Amino acid sequence: MKFLSGILLLLACVAAQADPRQEDIAAYRALVQQDLRLATIGYRLASANAPFCARRERNPGWVIHDEQQYPERDTARAAFGFRRPVAISSVVPGSPADRLGIQAGDGLVALDGNIFDAQSRAPDRQSAARAEKIQQDLRQALARGRAIRLTLETANGQREFAVDPPSICASHFWVDAKSKLDAGADGEGVRVTEGLMIFARDDAELAAAVAHELAHNLLGHRERLKAQGGTRAVLATEIEADRLSVWLMANAGFDPKVALRFAERYGRKTGLGIFSAGTHLRWKNRVSVMQAEIEAMAVTPRRSGLLPPPLLSGADWPLLAKN
Ligand SMILES: [Zn+2]
């Protein structure tokens, strides 16, 4: 009997490899769906506020992934239909990539005629290093300011796309697979936990969290805190991020008042203020700081339809029309 159950176990393993379970496939797809949700909100904030950003980059609005970054490669293949080991994971609706007809599942073949070496060198451990290297090559090529020729393996065979997207605020957005309600900014990217994404009732609430973190990056807070740390400096950067966040939201077409509601819900849930040792405002104070900014916005003249945030007024705005 022992022997038999051993065989059954072996068969179960083989079956699992050959035919990934539907629930695992659904879980993988749900994760990528969250990625796209965050990328879409991030793209909207970063493109609408582009004229006010000192650091910009040309971003086509796609998310790239590698079958190697998933623990179960067969499940990843079944879920996403990788046409190449590194492929388009999702495309932000309305982005330049979307308008070109690039689709999730399209595999990355070549850049300006040079074949990506993703096909030849596969890391043996779970890793996103290969996809990151390709991302970096794409960013560098786009930074030269002309159209790039991107060859993709599509549902209709290999196709070449001329990708020539406009500049938006330089930032990337990624989902951190943790249940804790948390988000962060490291100077270049914005991280949001899966827990916070689920806690956010709608996209406008999520945009409030993302705008706050993006504001930290646009204001160079990480560098400032490296130069002068301490409780008071942290508190000052938190207030600035709250102040700027509502301007970023308004320019991207999100109702900035949602940030007030979200700050209250988040504050009540996490109890921030009691345990934060003076580095963060209590939610009631956050709400009044942001309320004052919303009142200031109401009497600020628009330029090219946008509200220039006073906290970013040091930057020159060459992308903004004079009137
Ligand atoms: Zn903050």
Boltz pocket constraint, residues with backbone or C-beta under 6 A from the ligand:
constraints:
  - pocket:
      binder: B
      contacts: [[A, 212], [A, 216], [A, 237], [A, 238], [A, 241]]
      max_distance: 6.0
